Amino acid sequence: MNTPPFPTPPDLAAARALQEELVARVELAGEWSGVRRLAALDASIRRGGALVAAAVLWDVAAGRALEVGFARVPPEAVFPYVPGYLSFREAPVYLAALEALARAPDALLVDGQGIAHPRGLGIAAHLGVHTGLPSVGVAKSRLFGEPAAPLEEDVGAAVPLCAASAALGVPCPEGVQVGWVVRTRARVKPLYVSPGHRVGMRTALEAVLELPRPTKLPEPLRQAHLWAGRARREGLEGRLVFG
């Protein structure tokens, strides 16, 4: 991938201004059926240490990882963690991990929010706009919005995640839905799925539910999580190719 450098704003005001500018470029329409290779992205950091990312390139048809790319940002270059500004912290190292892959992905699956974000531009949306790739965010915690109704316990159950102004127990009005609350595992907390860029609302949900899930996370994202932690602990660099 030959993507432009990711901008590093000097302060939060500049970061917010950039989010408000880029959100106008988010496209909430598109299909996932043509995605053959999916890059799943996750990062790991220990207090005061380097930020390490893994990009797992996943063969959708075969249901297996093809390769994994690694990247790290030294502690002094890590953008501070501030809720709502995660992309400025993690996107640069994700882009570097993508560059380490021998083959380019067709789409991105990101540990984080898509448009379920106070300014509509979570890290999955930001990366999608920056790379031009379809992207979906899968988050383990809720940053923005309210469920439209209580979530059933059945695996695969989903309810719309609405902008905070929506009243609990009623469907999201048109234009207010920002994602889904999804039950991917019985008796565990749900995931929060939201489209990032070039993916429709329903398509984002279907894309996640169609992936294998031996745990509550889609398998490509679970592997990215494991590889990011291992890379941090063992100092892995470059890429690994699996057969």
SVG drawing of the C-alpha trace seen along z (x, -y; Angstrom):
<svg xmlns="http://www.w3.org/2000/svg" viewBox="-40 -24 52 48">
<polyline fill="none" stroke="black" stroke-width="0.4" points="0.0,0.0 1.2,-3.5 -0.8,-5.7 0.1,-9.3 1.6,-10.0 -0.9,-10.2 -1.1,-13.8 -0.1,-14.5 -2.0,-17.5 -0.2,-19.8 -3.1,-19.7 -6.6,-18.5 -8.2,-21.5 -6.4,-20.8 -7.3,-17.1 -10.9,-17.9 -10.9,-20.3 -9.4,-17.6 -12.1,-15.1 -14.8,-17.6 -13.3,-18.2 -12.9,-14.5 -16.2,-13.3 -17.8,-14.8 -15.9,-12.3 -17.3,-9.2 -19.4,-7.1 -22.0,-4.9 -22.8,-2.7 -21.0,0.2 -20.8,3.9 -18.6,6.4 -19.1,9.4 -16.0,8.5 -13.6,8.6 -11.1,11.4 -8.4,10.3 -9.3,8.6 -6.7,6.8 -7.6,7.0 -5.9,4.4 -5.2,4.3 -2.5,2.7 -0.8,3.4 1.0,1.1 2.5,1.3 2.6,-1.9 5.7,-3.9 6.5,-1.5 6.3,-1.4 2.9,-1.1 2.9,2.1 0.4,3.1 -0.4,6.2 -2.1,6.4 -3.5,9.9 -4.2,10.5 -7.2,12.9 -8.3,15.0 -12.1,14.6 -12.9,17.6 -10.4,20.0 -11.1,18.7 -7.4,18.5 -4.6,16.0 -2.2,15.5 0.4,13.3 0.8,10.8 2.7,7.5 4.1,5.7 5.0,2.1 5.9,0.1 6.1,-3.5 8.6,-4.5 7.2,-5.8 8.3,-9.4 6.3,-9.5 3.0,-8.0 0.1,-10.4 -1.5,-10.6 -4.6,-8.6 -7.7,-10.8 -11.2,-9.3 -12.5,-10.3 -9.1,-10.8 -7.8,-7.3 -7.0,-7.5 -4.2,-10.0 -2.6,-7.5 -3.0,-4.2 -3.6,-4.9 0.0,-5.7 1.2,-2.4 -1.6,-0.5 -0.6,-2.1 3.0,-1.0 1.8,2.6 -0.2,2.6 2.9,1.5 4.8,4.5 2.4,6.9 3.5,8.4 -0.1,8.1 -2.6,5.3 -6.0,5.9 -9.3,5.2 -10.9,3.9 -10.1,3.2 -11.5,4.6 -10.4,2.4 -10.4,2.7 -12.3,-0.5 -15.2,-2.6 -16.5,-3.4 -19.0,-6.2 -20.2,-5.4 -18.2,-8.4 -19.1,-11.9 -17.9,-13.5 -18.7,-10.5 -15.1,-9.7 -13.8,-6.9 -10.5,-5.1 -12.1,-2.7 -13.8,-5.6 -10.7,-7.7 -8.5,-4.9 -11.1,-4.1 -11.1,-7.7 -7.3,-7.9 -6.7,-4.7 -9.8,-4.7 -10.6,-1.2 -13.9,0.2 -13.7,0.4 -15.7,1.7 -15.1,0.9 -15.6,3.6 -15.3,2.3 -15.5,4.1 -16.9,1.0 -19.4,-1.7 -18.0,-5.2 -21.1,-6.9 -24.8,-6.3 -27.6,-4.3 -29.1,-0.9 -32.5,-1.2 -33.8,1.6 -32.6,4.3 -30.4,6.9 -31.6,10.5 -29.4,13.3 -29.4,15.2 -26.1,15.4 -26.3,13.2 -28.9,10.9 -28.4,7.2 -30.1,3.9 -29.4,0.5 -27.0,-1.8 -28.5,-5.2 -27.1,-8.7 -27.6,-9.6 -30.7,-11.7 -32.7,-8.6 -35.2,-7.4 -34.7,-3.9 -37.2,-1.4 -38.0,-3.1 -36.3,-2.5 -33.6,-4.9 -35.0,-7.7 -33.5,-7.8 -30.0,-9.1 -29.6,-8.6 -28.3,-5.0 -24.5,-4.9 -24.0,-1.2 -25.1,2.1 -25.0,3.7 -24.3,7.4 -24.4,10.5 -21.6,12.8 -21.2,15.1 -23.7,16.3 -23.6,14.7 -20.8,12.3 -20.8,8.6 -21.8,7.6 -19.7,6.0 -20.3,2.6 -20.1,2.8 -20.2,-0.3 -19.5,-1.1 -16.3,-3.0 -16.2,-3.9 -17.6,-2.6 -19.8,-0.1 -23.5,-0.3 -25.0,0.1 -26.5,3.5 -23.5,4.7 -21.2,3.9 -23.2,6.1 -23.4,8.9 -19.6,8.7 -18.8,9.3 -21.4,12.0 -20.2,14.0 -16.6,14.3 -15.7,17.3 -15.9,16.6 -14.4,19.3 -14.6,16.5 -16.8,13.4 -14.4,11.6 -14.3,12.3 -11.4,14.6 -9.2,12.2 -9.5,9.6 -8.8,12.1 -5.6,13.2 -4.6,9.5 -5.1,9.0 -2.9,12.0 -0.2,11.2 0.0,7.6 0.5,8.7 3.1,11.3 5.0,8.7 5.1,6.3 6.5,9.0 8.9,10.6 10.0,7.7 8.6,9.2 9.2,7.0 8.5,7.2 6.1,9.8 5.3,13.5 3.9,15.5 1.8,18.6 2.2,21.1"/>
</svg>
